[in-house]
Amino acid sequence: LTEEKTVDVKKSKKKQKKEDAWRPEGPRDPVAMLNALPESKQQEIQRALHLFSLGSTLPRTLQQAKRRIYRFWETQPVPKLGKMRTAHGPIAETETSVRKEHYSLPQGFSWDTLDLTNPTVLGELCALLNENYMEEDDNTIRFDFSLEYLQWALQPPNWLAQWHCGVRVDTNQKLVGFIAAVPANIRIYDEERRMVQVKFLCVHKNLRLKRMTPVLIRELTRRVNQQEVYQAVYTAGIVLPTPLSSCRYWHRPLSPRKLMEVNYPGVRQNMTLQRAIKFHRLPEVTKTPGLRPMTKEDIPGIHSLLHANASKFHLSHILSPQEVEHWLLPRETVIDSYVVESNDGTLTDVLSFYGITSKVLNHPVHTSVRAAHLFYLTCTATDLLALMEDALVLAKAKGFDIFTALDVMDNRSFLEKLKFNMSTQSLHYYLYNWMCPDMSPEKVGLLLAN
Ligand SMILES: CC(C)(COP(=O)(O)OP(=O)(O)OC[C@H]1O[C@@H](n2cnc3c(N)ncnc32)[C@H](O)[C@@H]1OP(=O)(O)O)[C@@H](O)C(=O)NCCC(=O)NCCS
């Protein structure tokens, strides 16, 4: 700009300002104002809200939960908080006629059954989850699900499109809400039931605290009931009425330097970097003889090993051979499974972990962190501690930065010894429309990938 023009622009801006000063200020959309701020500013505000506990107030402990009124959950067939449960069975009578119409959404929003075989739709779901399914309260680390991961998690054998339940904005068709169910045969104490696993409940950040969640849950329940399924299993980090079991996350650093640099939650910060690297060093190669990646031919052997193992727990997934293939057969960057084959060719142990990548925001060097999550694990011949050390070696060799496990099954026997750190985060297991006594984590034999 020439000097003359610059002066002109300044003058007209001044004039505009003067005129605006007289204009009555209309109400400004607070969400639009927030969105207009740079990402780093938004994160700062979020951190401050978290610090002063003005963010989500959903309880994280049973004590807090007992003082809260759950307006929605108190209307649902779930056990009441604080009541001892000794009986086993459904809470609500099975309805003879299931409501035919969709539950109504506020004006301007519509239901959409997502066709995940369509790459565009799958991409839209991926974008919704990656932008809104936040991992950390301060919004510096976010899940970065891949299309392949979502296909694996949402399309197991007998999946139904109507259980991939989306909400769109009428005017621009933007996907702003989602909830899914996938079929699963679940054994709970002595009963085997056809249930669904509920996953990926997500509401767009701008539509939070507007009670969309209860509508999503009601609509999904209706669609599941239509298929004559009346029970569901789900997990959450928050306390709802009423946990069947409350488990704890444990994290084992594989790349301590990177994790410390990005301030990854659950990684001890009270060690010097040099000490952390030394402390978490792993052998270069695995030690278990006969340990190798799973192939398709291993499906029958794994199927019987998992069946036998499931009976040790009060809650487990009864897999068909097709489900063993789906959930365990290795898929690049999604699921890794290994077996131990003895000299006579029989399979004695199974080990699997799935991978979730998180995006690191606003870091000058690192852009992502890859976490391996312990999945199916069964040992009949190998020492569990030795097999799990091999799992860490394999995960590190595959480029994972951290290994995450819950204190379910017999995991307590190796977590501390293998230098996992107990996280402050819990994962609560829930059953919908099923009453039974609660259970300690070591009786949980079910892991849900979401
Ligand atoms: C979880 C999420 C959908 C809740 O949305 P929200 O806008 O905070 O809540 P809404 O106003 O829509 O609904 C509130 C009701 O939903 C319930 N609710 C909130 N989170 C829930 C969860 N994860 N599972 C089940 N119910 C939940 C609340 O308890 C409340 O019901 P109540 O009155 O009985 O207590 C939203 O925070 C989100 O998308 N988060 C990121 C993804 C995520 O964490 N998903 C859950 C994984 S378990």
The ligand as an SDF file (V2000), in Angstrom:
LIG
                    3D

 48 50  0  0  0  0  0  0  0  0999 V2000
  -19.8940  -38.1780   26.3390 C   0  0  0  0  0  0  0  0  0  0  0  0
  -20.6320  -37.0310   25.6690 C   0  0  0  0  0  0  0  0  0  0  0  0
  -21.3710  -37.5540   24.4570 C   0  0  0  0  0  0  0  0  0  0  0  0
  -21.6100  -36.4290   26.6820 C   0  0  0  0  0  0  0  0  0  0  0  0
  -22.2110  -35.3160   26.1180 O   0  0  0  0  0  0  0  0  0  0  0  0
  -22.7400  -34.0660   26.9860 P   0  0  0  0  0  0  0  0  0  0  0  0
  -23.1050  -33.0210   26.0200 O   0  0  0  0  0  0  0  0  0  0  0  0
  -21.7140  -33.7860   28.0190 O   0  0  0  0  0  0  0  0  0  0  0  0
  -24.0100  -34.6070   27.7820 O   0  0  0  0  0  0  0  0  0  0  0  0
  -25.5600  -34.3860   27.4280 P   0  0  0  0  0  0  0  0  0  0  0  0
  -26.0200  -33.0620   27.8930 O   0  0  0  0  0  0  0  0  0  0  0  0
  -25.7920  -34.7040   25.9920 O   0  0  0  0  0  0  0  0  0  0  0  0
  -26.2440  -35.5420   28.3040 O   0  0  0  0  0  0  0  0  0  0  0  0
  -26.0650  -35.6190   29.6710 C   0  0  0  0  0  0  0  0  0  0  0  0
  -26.4500  -37.0030   30.1270 C   0  0  0  0  0  0  0  0  0  0  0  0
  -25.6280  -37.9790   29.4660 O   0  0  0  0  0  0  0  0  0  0  0  0
  -24.9740  -38.7730   30.4490 C   0  0  0  0  0  0  0  0  0  0  0  0
  -23.6400  -39.1310   29.9490 N   0  0  0  0  0  0  0  0  0  0  0  0
  -22.5890  -38.3100   29.7730 C   0  0  0  0  0  0  0  0  0  0  0  0
  -21.5320  -39.0190   29.3410 N   0  0  0  0  0  0  0  0  0  0  0  0
  -21.9340  -40.2970   29.2440 C   0  0  0  0  0  0  0  0  0  0  0  0
  -21.2780  -41.5000   28.8750 C   0  0  0  0  0  0  0  0  0  0  0  0
  -20.0040  -41.5230   28.5080 N   0  0  0  0  0  0  0  0  0  0  0  0
  -21.9960  -42.6380   28.8800 N   0  0  0  0  0  0  0  0  0  0  0  0
  -23.2870  -42.6350   29.2440 C   0  0  0  0  0  0  0  0  0  0  0  0
  -23.9640  -41.5200   29.6400 N   0  0  0  0  0  0  0  0  0  0  0  0
  -23.2800  -40.3740   29.6340 C   0  0  0  0  0  0  0  0  0  0  0  0
  -24.8940  -37.9020   31.6780 C   0  0  0  0  0  0  0  0  0  0  0  0
  -24.7520  -38.6580   32.8440 O   0  0  0  0  0  0  0  0  0  0  0  0
  -26.2210  -37.1680   31.6100 C   0  0  0  0  0  0  0  0  0  0  0  0
  -27.2860  -37.9660   32.0850 O   0  0  0  0  0  0  0  0  0  0  0  0
  -27.8270  -37.8060   33.6270 P   0  0  0  0  0  0  0  0  0  0  0  0
  -28.6600  -36.5730   33.6550 O   0  0  0  0  0  0  0  0  0  0  0  0
  -28.5870  -39.0510   33.9040 O   0  0  0  0  0  0  0  0  0  0  0  0
  -26.6010  -37.6720   34.4720 O   0  0  0  0  0  0  0  0  0  0  0  0
  -19.6570  -35.9080   25.2100 C   0  0  0  0  0  0  0  0  0  0  0  0
  -19.0560  -35.3590   26.3430 O   0  0  0  0  0  0  0  0  0  0  0  0
  -18.5820  -36.4030   24.2700 C   0  0  0  0  0  0  0  0  0  0  0  0
  -18.8170  -36.5590   23.0800 O   0  0  0  0  0  0  0  0  0  0  0  0
  -17.3590  -36.6330   24.7990 N   0  0  0  0  0  0  0  0  0  0  0  0
  -16.2360  -37.0840   24.0230 C   0  0  0  0  0  0  0  0  0  0  0  0
  -16.3560  -38.5550   23.7070 C   0  0  0  0  0  0  0  0  0  0  0  0
  -16.4960  -39.4280   24.9390 C   0  0  0  0  0  0  0  0  0  0  0  0
  -15.8600  -39.2130   25.9280 O   0  0  0  0  0  0  0  0  0  0  0  0
  -17.3780  -40.4250   24.8150 N   0  0  0  0  0  0  0  0  0  0  0  0
  -17.7090  -41.3210   25.8870 C   0  0  0  0  0  0  0  0  0  0  0  0
  -16.8570  -42.4940   25.8510 C   0  0  0  0  0  0  0  0  0  0  0  0
  -17.3640  -43.5510   27.1650 S   0  0  0  0  0  0  0  0  0  0  0  0
  1  2  1  0
  2  3  1  0
  2  4  1  0
  2 36  1  0
  4  5  1  0
  5  6  1  0
  6  7  2  0
  6  8  1  0
  6  9  1  0
  9 10  1  0
 10 11  2  0
 10 12  1  0
 10 13  1  0
 13 14  1  0
 14 15  1  0
 15 16  1  0
 15 30  1  0
 16 17  1  0
 17 18  1  0
 17 28  1  0
 18 19  1  0
 18 27  1  0
 19 20  2  0
 20 21  1  0
 21 22  1  0
 21 27  2  0
 22 23  1  0
 22 24  2  0
 24 25  1  0
 25 26  2  0
 26 27  1  0
 28 29  1  0
 28 30  1  0
 30 31  1  0
 31 32  1  0
 32 33  2  0
 32 34  1  0
 32 35  1  0
 36 37  1  0
 36 38  1  0
 38 39  2  0
 38 40  1  0
 40 41  1  0
 41 42  1  0
 42 43  1  0
 43 44  2  0
 43 45  1  0
 45 46  1  0
 46 47  1  0
 47 48  1  0
M  END
$$$$
